[in-house]
Amino acid sequence: MPDDGARRRAKVNINTAGEQELAAVRDIGPARARRVIEYRRKHGTFRTVEELTQVPGFAETLTDDLRRTIRV
């Protein structure tokens, strides 16, 4: 079992994470998490992290900052 530090460093998969897990990611929060889920429903899974900029509320600078905590 990974130690607590390893769990904190684990990246959240934006293709499989639920709304609560996404909302817990720093700088995403509940409103953006709902938008990610809605985007997945309409367009399917993300192919790249950069595609997150197509979701309302995810500017390129925010997406770049999130690279440390999210993955596809």
C-alpha positions in Angstrom: 0.0 0.0 0.0 1.4 3.4 -0.9 2.4 5.8 1.8 0.3 9.0 2.4 2.8 11.1 0.4 2.5 8.9 -2.6 -1.3 9.1 -2.4 -1.1 12.9 -2.3 1.2 12.9 -5.3 -1.0 10.6 -7.4 -2.5 12.4 -10.4 -6.2 12.4 -10.9 -7.3 10.9 -14.2 -9.8 13.3 -15.8 -11.3 10.6 -17.9 -12.3 8.3 -15.0 -12.6 10.6 -11.9 -16.1 11.3 -10.6 -17.3 14.8 -9.8 -16.3 14.7 -6.1 -12.7 13.6 -6.9 -12.3 16.3 -9.6 -13.8 18.9 -7.3 -11.2 18.0 -4.7 -8.3 18.9 -7.0 -6.9 22.3 -6.2 -8.2 25.0 -8.6 -11.0 22.8 -10.1 -13.7 22.9 -7.5 -17.4 21.8 -7.9 -18.4 24.1 -10.8 -15.5 23.2 -13.0 -15.8 19.5 -12.0 -19.4 19.5 -13.3 -18.2 21.1 -16.6 -15.5 18.3 -17.0 -18.2 15.6 -16.5 -20.6 17.3 -18.9 -17.8 17.6 -21.5 -17.0 13.9 -21.2 -20.7 13.1 -21.7 -20.9 15.2 -24.9 -17.5 14.5 -26.4 -16.2 11.3 -24.9 -12.9 11.0 -23.1 -10.0 13.4 -23.2 -7.2 12.4 -25.5 -4.7 15.0 -24.0 -4.6 17.3 -21.0 -4.5 20.2 -23.5 -8.0 19.3 -24.6 -9.2 20.5 -21.2 -8.9 24.0 -22.5 -12.1 23.3 -24.6 -14.1 23.1 -21.3 -15.5 26.5 -20.2 -13.5 27.9 -17.3 -10.2 26.1 -18.1 -7.9 28.7 -19.6 -4.5 27.5 -21.0 -2.7 28.9 -18.0 -4.9 27.0 -15.5 -4.6 23.8 -17.6 -0.8 24.2 -17.5 -0.8 24.6 -13.8 -3.0 21.5 -13.4 -0.6 19.2 -15.2 1.1 18.4 -11.9 -2.2 17.0 -10.5 -4.1 15.6 -13.4 -3.6 13.1 -16.3 -5.6 11.3 -19.0 
